[in-house]
Amino acid sequence: SWIALNARGEEGGVFNAKTAELISHHQVEINQSFPKEGWVEEDPREIMQSVHECIERTCEKLCKLNIDVSNIKAVGVTNQRETTLVWDKDTGEPLYNAIVWLDLRTQSTVERLINKAPGRNKNHLRHKTGLPISTYFSAVKLRWLLDNVDEVHEAFLSQRAMFGTVDSWIIWCLTGRKNGGVHCTDVSNASRTMLFNIHTMDWDPELCRYFDIPMEILPSVRSSSEIYGWMVSSDTPHITLRCLGDQSAALVGQMCFNEGQAKNTDVNSLFFDPVISDHGLLTTVAYKLGKDEPACYALEGSVAIAGAVVRWLKDNMGMVQSSSEIEKLAAAAGTSYGCYFVPAFSGLYAPYWEPSARGIICGLTQFTNRNHLAFAALEAVCFQTREILDAMNQDSGVPLTQLKVDGGMTSNRLLMQLQADILCIPVVRPTMSETTALGVAMAAGAAEGVGVWSLSPGQLPHVTSERYEPQINSEESEYRFARWKKAVQKAMNWETTEPCYNGSGKPLHTGSDFSC
């Protein structure tokens, strides 16, 4: 069997390119650090260590199955799209930790950029980028690094600095680092930087000037399915590389190749032309499956904190020892008992784009216990998806009749049923939930020069799935959703950038750009 290998910062997997069967995989959890309030970082060296470990362990497992690793024909890289890093092309070393997509340190940078826009309009660049000016995207993170990290600034002045999202870093390292490493990204990742024109499909000089970003440090932009280079390693075969951003890879893995299809890791709906949202959604490049193939676009709403809700309950609150326990707690309650959880830890993303919001839990009574809170946390994920699908229906004018879901949280059956109940439409979950990994493997195997995977409609692999039908009446669903919307309003405008001082004149709050 021909095999394509997926490599990402947390997981490696090998797929059979004829059947889409996951043959072997390995996972490593990457640590995140929080040096100040609102700051979220990852160590680029640890990211690469995890990639190498996942590849090595996956190949070891293949050998135990008596499968020759020389059957691996291509590596696909998928990644968090907005996480930003800068490294030194001469030494091959990162110049600072990777700034993670949900990091908030750039809020003052964002406000400064919005203030210089006509009418102080955060959507000033949307006609080119499909995105609002927000802390979420890479350009403001890169601007912060250039402004605040001496090593980055000095490396730029001496023409040693290279910028990339995590895909660029992984590809550069795997193809030789300072000895000929390929500095590139694909269109799906580039479209999340705010420096990329989604119409011309290239870096935009005007956008770069707006953010004062030097174009020479940017990677070259390639399609999502072509040979970028060859993997250089003493332990693994020389295999070709290509990449696809995580949400885009999930679209491919869910076989979303037709206009109007939707899936949810974040929530995406596919279009062949860029549709600019009037209801707070992002317009992003979904994929471009070959140099000479047309780009496909997606309307996207980012349920940015979905997985982090469970992680917060586990790591910060100590409510559970493992993520799987959340389902047991929530099932024991069977209801939130009027408790609503708005996990706006980094502000609210789509469809609000309100950075001043903060997380709240409301509707508490003496009766409320941790089981109700666990249920409210799962409901929060579903309510966020409902908000985005409502916006998507308004933008497209075509109500969605079902939602395809993927990602780690889909193993939670209670969450899947809640999602169907709150959306009032069926939810379809593939039995193999990691469709992000499958999608990038498909793009890798289908590339010209590899050609071991066909993406033509009649030859797509059949992936079995489970279907969850709504089990509550629409009136109850609407009531719970209306209460959620009321809770969201309570979370708004919590933070301000006005300083608060104590009696001695010292600021009370110094953890991030926010002062009060």
C-alpha positions as CSV (number, residue, x, y, z in Angstrom):
1,S,0.0,0.0,0.0
2,W,1.1,3.6,-0.7
3,I,1.4,5.5,2.5
4,A,1.3,9.3,3.3
5,L,2.7,10.5,6.6
6,N,1.1,13.4,8.6
7,A,3.4,15.4,10.9
8,R,2.2,18.2,13.2
9,G,3.6,19.7,16.4
10,E,1.6,17.3,18.5
11,E,0.9,14.2,16.5
12,G,2.2,12.0,13.7
13,G,0.2,9.5,11.8
14,V,0.6,7.2,8.8
15,F,-2.4,6.6,6.4
16,N,-3.0,4.1,3.7
17,A,-3.4,6.2,0.6
18,K,-5.9,3.7,-1.0
19,T,-8.2,3.2,2.0
20,A,-7.6,6.3,4.2
21,E,-7.0,3.8,7.0
22,L,-4.9,5.2,9.9
23,I,-2.2,2.6,10.2
24,S,0.1,4.0,12.9
25,H,0.3,7.2,15.0
26,H,1.9,8.8,18.0
27,Q,1.0,11.9,20.1
28,V,3.0,14.2,22.3
29,E,1.5,17.1,24.2
30,I,3.3,20.4,23.8
31,N,3.7,22.6,26.9
32,Q,2.4,26.1,26.9
33,S,3.9,28.8,29.2
34,F,2.1,31.9,30.5
35,P,4.9,34.4,31.5
36,K,2.4,37.2,32.1
37,E,-1.3,37.5,32.3
38,G,-2.7,37.2,28.8
39,W,0.6,35.9,27.3
40,V,0.7,32.4,25.8
41,E,4.0,30.9,24.4
42,E,5.4,27.7,23.2
43,D,9.1,26.7,22.8
44,P,10.0,26.3,19.1
45,R,12.7,23.7,20.0
46,E,10.1,21.6,21.9
47,I,7.8,21.8,18.9
48,M,10.5,20.3,16.7
49,Q,11.4,17.7,19.3
50,S,7.8,16.7,19.3
51,V,7.7,16.4,15.5
52,H,10.9,14.2,15.5
53,E,9.6,12.1,18.4
54,C,6.2,11.6,16.7
55,I,7.9,10.6,13.4
56,E,10.3,8.3,15.0
57,R,7.8,6.5,17.3
58,T,5.3,6.3,14.4
59,C,7.9,4.6,12.2
60,E,8.9,2.3,15.0
61,K,5.3,1.2,15.3
62,L,5.2,0.6,11.5
63,C,8.2,-1.7,11.8
64,K,6.5,-3.7,14.5
65,L,3.6,-4.1,12.0
66,N,6.2,-5.4,9.4
67,I,5.6,-2.4,7.2
68,D,8.7,-1.0,5.5
69,V,9.1,2.7,6.2
70,S,10.3,3.2,2.6
71,N,6.7,2.9,1.6
72,I,6.2,6.4,3.0
73,K,5.9,8.6,-0.1
74,A,5.1,12.0,1.3
75,V,4.9,14.1,4.5
76,G,2.1,16.6,5.1
77,V,2.5,19.2,7.8
78,T,-0.6,20.7,9.5
79,N,-0.4,23.4,12.3
80,Q,-2.1,26.1,14.3
81,R,-2.3,28.8,11.7
82,E,-1.7,32.0,13.6
83,T,1.0,31.0,16.1
84,T,4.0,33.2,15.2
85,L,7.8,32.8,15.5
86,V,11.0,34.4,14.2
87,W,14.4,32.6,13.9
88,D,18.0,33.3,12.8
89,K,18.8,31.9,9.4
90,D,22.5,31.8,10.2
91,T,22.4,29.9,13.5
92,G,19.1,28.1,12.9
93,E,17.9,29.1,16.4
94,P,14.6,30.7,17.3
95,L,15.0,34.3,18.5
96,Y,12.0,34.1,20.9
97,N,9.3,31.7,22.0
98,A,6.4,31.1,19.6
99,I,3.6,33.5,20.4
100,V,0.4,31.4,20.4
101,W,-2.7,32.4,18.5
102,L,-4.8,33.3,21.6
103,D,-2.1,35.5,23.1
104,L,-3.3,38.9,24.2
105,R,-0.1,41.0,24.6
106,T,-0.7,42.8,21.3
107,Q,-3.9,44.5,22.3
108,S,-2.3,48.0,22.5
109,T,-0.7,47.3,19.1
110,V,-4.1,46.5,17.7
111,E,-5.7,49.6,19.2
112,R,-2.9,51.7,17.7
113,L,-3.5,50.2,14.3
114,I,-7.3,50.6,14.5
115,N,-6.8,54.2,15.6
116,K,-4.9,55.0,12.4
117,A,-7.6,53.4,10.2
118,P,-10.2,55.7,8.6
119,G,-13.1,56.0,11.0
120,R,-11.2,53.8,13.4
121,N,-12.7,50.9,11.6
122,K,-11.4,47.4,12.6
123,N,-12.6,46.1,9.3
124,H,-10.5,48.6,7.3
125,L,-8.4,45.8,5.7
126,R,-11.1,43.2,5.4
127,H,-11.6,43.8,1.6
128,K,-8.1,42.5,1.0
129,T,-7.5,40.1,3.9
130,G,-11.0,38.8,4.8
131,L,-10.1,39.5,8.4
132,P,-10.7,42.2,11.1
133,I,-7.7,43.8,12.8
134,S,-7.3,41.6,15.9
135,T,-4.8,40.1,18.3
136,Y,-5.7,36.7,16.7
137,F,-3.6,37.1,13.6
138,S,0.1,36.8,12.9
139,A,1.0,40.3,11.6
140,V,0.4,42.0,15.0
141,K,2.4,39.3,16.8
142,L,5.3,39.9,14.4
143,R,5.0,43.6,14.8
144,W,5.3,43.1,18.6
145,L,8.4,40.9,18.2
146,L,10.1,43.5,16.0
147,D,9.2,46.3,18.5
148,N,9.9,44.6,21.8
149,V,12.6,41.8,21.3
150,D,16.1,43.2,20.8
151,E,17.3,39.9,19.3
152,V,14.6,40.0,16.7
153,H,15.2,43.6,15.8
154,E,19.0,43.1,15.6
155,A,18.5,40.0,13.4
156,F,16.3,42.0,11.1
157,L,18.8,44.8,10.8
158,S,21.5,42.4,9.9
159,Q,19.2,40.5,7.5
160,R,19.3,37.3,9.5
161,A,15.6,37.2,10.6
162,M,13.1,34.7,9.2
163,F,9.4,34.9,10.0
164,G,7.0,32.0,9.9
165,T,3.9,30.4,11.4
166,V,4.6,26.9,12.8
167,D,4.3,25.2,9.4
168,S,7.2,27.3,8.0
169,W,9.4,26.5,11.0
170,I,8.7,22.8,10.8
171,I,9.4,22.7,7.0
172,W,12.5,24.8,7.3
173,C,13.9,22.5,10.0
174,L,12.9,19.2,8.3
175,T,14.5,20.3,4.9
176,G,17.9,21.2,6.3
177,R,17.7,24.3,8.6
178,K,20.6,26.6,7.9
179,N,22.0,24.2,5.3
180,G,19.4,24.8,2.6
181,G,16.2,24.7,4.6
182,V,13.1,25.7,2.5
183,H,11.4,28.9,3.8
184,C,7.8,28.7,2.6
185,T,4.2,28.5,3.7
186,D,1.0,27.6,2.0
187,V,-2.0,29.8,1.0
188,S,-4.2,28.6,3.9
189,N,-1.6,29.7,6.5
190,A,-0.6,32.9,4.7
191,S,-4.2,34.0,4.6
192,R,-4.2,34.2,8.4
193,T,-1.4,36.7,8.7
194,M,-3.2,39.9,7.6
195,L,-0.3,40.5,5.2
196,F,-1.8,38.3,2.4
197,N,-4.2,39.4,-0.3
198,I,-6.8,36.7,-0.7
199,H,-7.6,38.0,-4.3
200,T,-4.1,38.2,-5.7
201,M,-3.0,35.2,-3.7
202,D,0.3,36.8,-2.6
203,W,1.9,39.0,0.0
204,D,0.5,42.5,-0.4
205,P,3.0,45.5,-0.3
206,E,0.3,47.9,0.9
207,L,-0.7,45.6,3.8
208,C,3.0,45.1,4.7
209,R,3.4,48.9,4.8
210,Y,0.3,49.3,7.0
211,F,1.9,47.0,9.6
212,D,5.4,48.2,8.9
213,I,6.5,44.6,8.2
214,P,9.6,44.1,6.0
215,M,8.6,41.7,3.1
216,E,12.1,40.2,2.9
217,I,11.5,38.2,6.1
218,L,8.3,36.5,4.8
219,P,8.3,33.0,3.5
220,S,7.4,32.2,-0.1
221,V,3.8,31.3,-0.6
222,R,2.9,28.0,-2.2
223,S,-0.2,26.0,-3.0
224,S,-1.4,23.4,-0.4
225,S,-0.5,20.4,-2.5
226,E,2.9,20.5,-4.2
227,I,6.4,19.4,-3.4
228,Y,8.2,22.0,-1.3
229,G,11.4,20.1,-0.7
230,W,12.8,16.9,0.7
231,M,13.1,15.8,4.2
232,V,16.7,15.6,5.4
233,S,17.3,13.2,8.2
234,S,19.7,10.3,9.0
235,D,16.9,8.2,10.4
236,T,14.1,8.6,7.9
237,P,13.9,8.4,4.1
238,H,14.1,11.4,1.9
239,I,10.4,12.2,1.4
240,T,8.6,15.2,0.0
241,L,7.0,17.8,2.1
242,R,3.9,20.0,1.8
243,C,1.5,21.7,4.2
244,L,-2.1,22.8,5.0
245,G,-3.4,24.8,7.9
246,D,-5.3,22.8,10.5
247,Q,-8.9,23.9,9.8
248,S,-8.2,23.6,6.0
249,A,-6.8,20.1,6.5
250,A,-10.0,19.2,8.4
251,L,-12.1,20.4,5.5
252,V,-10.2,18.2,3.1
253,G,-10.3,15.3,5.6
254,Q,-14.1,15.7,5.8
255,M,-14.2,15.5,1.9
256,C,-15.6,19.0,1.8
257,F,-15.0,19.7,-1.9
258,N,-18.5,21.1,-2.8
259,E,-19.8,24.7,-2.3
260,G,-21.9,25.2,0.9
261,Q,-20.6,22.2,2.8
262,A,-19.7,22.9,6.4
263,K,-17.6,21.3,9.1
264,N,-16.7,22.2,12.7
265,T,-13.3,22.2,14.3
266,D,-13.7,25.8,14.1
267,V,-16.8,26.2,11.9
268,N,-16.1,26.5,8.2
269,S,-18.4,26.6,5.2
270,L,-16.8,26.2,1.7
271,F,-17.1,28.6,-1.2
272,F,-15.4,28.8,-4.6
273,D,-15.3,32.6,-4.5
274,P,-14.3,34.9,-1.6
275,V,-17.5,35.9,0.3
276,I,-17.0,38.9,2.6
277,S,-19.1,38.4,5.7
278,D,-21.6,41.0,7.0
279,H,-22.1,39.1,10.2
280,G,-18.7,38.8,11.9
281,L,-17.2,35.8,10.1
282,L,-13.8,35.5,8.6
283,T,-13.1,35.0,4.9
284,T,-10.1,32.7,4.5
285,V,-8.4,30.6,1.9
286,A,-9.5,27.0,2.5
287,Y,-7.0,25.4,0.2
288,K,-5.4,25.4,-3.2
289,L,-4.8,21.8,-4.2
290,G,-2.0,22.3,-6.7
291,K,0.1,25.1,-8.4
292,D,-2.4,25.5,-11.3
293,E,-5.6,24.7,-9.4
294,P,-8.0,27.4,-8.3
295,A,-8.2,28.5,-4.7
296,C,-11.2,27.6,-2.6
297,Y,-12.4,29.9,0.1
298,A,-14.2,29.4,3.4
299,L,-16.4,31.5,5.6
300,E,-15.1,30.7,9.1
301,G,-16.1,31.4,12.6
302,S,-13.5,30.7,15.3
303,V,-14.8,28.9,18.4
304,A,-11.3,29.9,19.6
305,I,-11.4,28.6,23.1
306,A,-13.4,25.3,22.7
307,G,-10.7,22.8,23.6
308,A,-9.1,25.3,26.1
309,V,-12.3,25.3,28.2
310,V,-11.7,21.6,29.2
311,R,-8.0,22.2,29.7
312,W,-8.8,25.2,32.0
313,L,-11.2,23.1,34.1
314,K,-8.5,20.4,34.3
315,D,-5.3,22.4,34.8
316,N,-6.4,25.7,36.4
317,M,-9.4,24.5,38.5
318,G,-8.3,20.9,39.2
319,M,-11.9,19.7,38.7
320,V,-10.8,16.6,36.8
321,Q,-7.6,14.6,36.2
322,S,-8.2,14.0,32.5
323,S,-10.3,15.6,29.8
324,S,-12.4,12.4,29.4
325,E,-13.8,13.0,33.0
326,I,-15.7,16.1,31.9
327,E,-18.2,14.0,30.0
328,K,-18.9,11.8,33.1
329,L,-19.4,14.9,35.4
330,A,-21.7,16.6,32.9
331,A,-23.7,13.4,32.3
332,A,-24.2,13.0,36.1
333,A,-25.9,16.4,36.1
334,G,-27.8,16.1,32.8
335,T,-28.3,19.9,32.9
336,S,-26.5,23.1,33.8
337,Y,-29.4,23.9,36.2
338,G,-29.5,27.5,34.9
339,C,-25.7,28.0,35.0
340,Y,-24.1,29.6,31.9
341,F,-20.3,29.7,31.2
342,V,-18.9,32.2,28.8
343,P,-15.2,31.2,28.3
344,A,-14.0,34.5,26.9
345,F,-10.5,34.0,28.3
346,S,-9.0,36.0,25.5
347,G,-12.0,38.1,24.6
348,L,-14.7,37.0,22.3
349,Y,-13.9,36.0,18.7
350,A,-16.4,35.4,15.9
351,P,-19.0,36.8,15.5
352,Y,-18.3,39.6,18.0
353,W,-14.5,40.3,17.8
354,E,-14.7,42.0,21.1
355,P,-11.3,41.9,22.9
356,S,-12.6,43.6,26.0
357,A,-14.8,40.7,27.0
358,R,-13.7,38.3,29.7
359,G,-14.9,34.9,30.9
360,I,-17.8,34.7,33.3
361,I,-19.9,32.0,35.0
362,C,-23.4,33.2,35.9
363,G,-26.7,31.9,37.1
364,L,-25.1,30.2,40.2
365,T,-27.2,29.2,43.1
366,Q,-26.5,27.2,46.3
367,F,-27.5,24.1,44.5
368,T,-24.9,24.5,41.7
369,N,-22.1,22.0,41.8
370,R,-19.1,21.0,39.6
371,N,-21.3,18.6,37.6
372,H,-23.5,21.5,36.5
373,L,-20.4,23.6,35.7
374,A,-19.0,20.8,33.6
375,F,-22.3,20.6,31.7
376,A,-22.3,24.4,31.2
377,A,-18.8,24.2,29.8
378,L,-19.8,21.7,27.2
379,E,-22.9,23.7,26.4
380,A,-20.7,26.8,25.9
381,V,-18.9,25.1,23.1
382,C,-22.3,24.3,21.4
383,F,-23.7,27.8,21.9
384,Q,-20.6,29.3,20.3
385,T,-21.1,27.0,17.3
386,R,-24.8,28.0,17.1
387,E,-23.9,31.7,17.0
388,I,-21.4,31.1,14.1
389,L,-23.8,28.9,12.1
390,D,-26.6,31.5,12.5
391,A,-24.1,34.1,11.1
392,M,-23.1,31.7,8.3
393,N,-26.8,31.1,7.4
394,Q,-27.4,34.9,7.2
395,D,-24.3,35.4,5.0
396,S,-24.9,32.6,2.6
397,G,-28.7,32.6,2.6
398,V,-28.6,28.8,2.5
399,P,-29.5,27.2,5.9
400,L,-27.2,24.2,6.6
401,T,-29.0,20.9,7.0
402,Q,-26.3,19.1,8.9
403,L,-22.9,19.7,10.5
404,K,-19.8,17.6,10.1
405,V,-17.5,17.6,13.1
406,D,-13.9,16.6,13.8
407,G,-11.2,17.0,16.4
408,G,-10.3,15.6,19.8
409,M,-13.5,16.8,21.5
410,T,-15.7,14.8,19.2
411,S,-15.0,11.7,21.2
412,N,-17.3,13.2,23.8
413,R,-20.7,11.7,22.9
414,L,-22.6,13.9,25.3
415,L,-21.1,17.0,23.6
416,M,-22.1,15.7,20.2
417,Q,-25.7,15.2,21.3
418,L,-25.8,18.6,23.0
419,Q,-24.5,20.1,19.7
420,A,-27.3,18.5,17.7
421,D,-29.9,19.6,20.3
422,I,-28.7,23.2,20.4
423,L,-28.4,23.5,16.6
424,C,-31.6,21.7,15.9
425,I,-29.9,19.9,13.0
426,P,-28.1,16.5,12.8
427,V,-24.4,16.3,13.7
428,V,-22.2,13.8,11.8
429,R,-19.0,12.6,13.3
430,P,-16.5,10.4,11.5
431,T,-15.5,7.2,13.4
432,M,-11.9,8.3,12.8
433,S,-12.1,11.7,14.5
434,E,-8.7,13.1,13.5
435,T,-9.7,14.2,10.0
436,T,-7.2,17.1,10.2
437,A,-4.4,14.6,10.0
438,L,-6.2,12.7,7.2
439,G,-6.8,15.8,5.2
440,V,-3.1,16.9,5.1
441,A,-2.1,13.3,4.3
442,M,-4.5,13.4,1.3
443,A,-3.1,16.7,0.1
444,A,0.4,15.4,0.4
445,G,-0.4,12.2,-1.4
446,A,-2.3,14.0,-4.2
447,A,0.6,16.4,-5.1
448,E,2.0,16.4,-8.6
449,G,5.1,14.3,-8.5
450,V,3.7,12.1,-5.7
451,G,0.4,11.0,-7.2
452,V,-0.5,8.2,-4.8
453,W,-3.9,9.7,-3.7
454,S,-6.7,10.8,-5.9
455,L,-9.0,13.6,-4.9
456,S,-11.4,13.1,-7.8
457,P,-15.1,12.7,-6.6
458,G,-15.4,9.1,-7.7
459,Q,-12.3,7.9,-6.0
460,L,-12.5,9.5,-2.5
461,P,-12.3,7.0,0.3
462,H,-15.4,6.1,2.3
463,V,-15.1,7.1,5.9
464,T,-17.7,5.7,8.3
465,S,-19.5,8.1,10.6
466,E,-22.0,8.4,13.4
467,R,-25.0,10.6,13.2
468,Y,-26.6,12.5,16.2
469,E,-30.2,13.7,15.8
470,P,-31.7,16.5,17.9
471,Q,-33.6,15.1,20.9
472,I,-35.2,18.2,22.4
473,N,-37.9,20.5,21.0
474,S,-36.8,23.7,19.3
475,E,-38.6,25.9,21.9
476,E,-36.3,24.6,24.7
477,S,-33.2,25.0,22.5
478,E,-34.2,28.6,21.7
479,Y,-34.8,29.4,25.4
480,R,-31.3,28.0,26.4
481,F,-29.7,29.9,23.5
482,A,-31.4,33.2,24.5
483,R,-30.1,32.8,28.1
484,W,-26.6,32.2,26.7
485,K,-26.8,35.4,24.6
486,K,-27.8,37.3,27.8
487,A,-24.7,35.9,29.5
488,V,-22.5,36.9,26.6
489,Q,-23.7,40.5,27.0
490,K,-22.7,40.4,30.7
491,A,-19.2,39.4,29.6
492,M,-18.8,42.4,27.3
493,N,-16.6,45.5,28.0
494,W,-15.1,44.0,31.1
495,E,-11.5,45.1,30.4
496,T,-10.5,48.6,29.6
497,T,-7.1,50.2,28.8
498,E,-7.6,53.0,31.3
499,P,-5.1,52.5,34.1
500,C,-6.2,51.9,37.7
501,Y,-4.1,53.1,40.5
502,N,-3.8,52.4,44.2
503,G,-3.4,55.0,47.0
504,S,0.3,55.3,46.4
505,G,-0.1,56.0,42.7
506,K,1.1,52.6,41.5
507,P,-0.9,50.7,38.8
508,L,-3.0,47.9,40.3
509,H,-2.9,45.7,37.2
510,T,0.3,45.2,35.2
511,G,0.0,41.7,33.7
512,S,-0.7,42.6,30.1
513,D,-1.6,45.5,27.8
514,F,-4.8,45.8,29.7
515,S,-4.6,48.0,32.8
516,C,-8.0,47.7,34.4
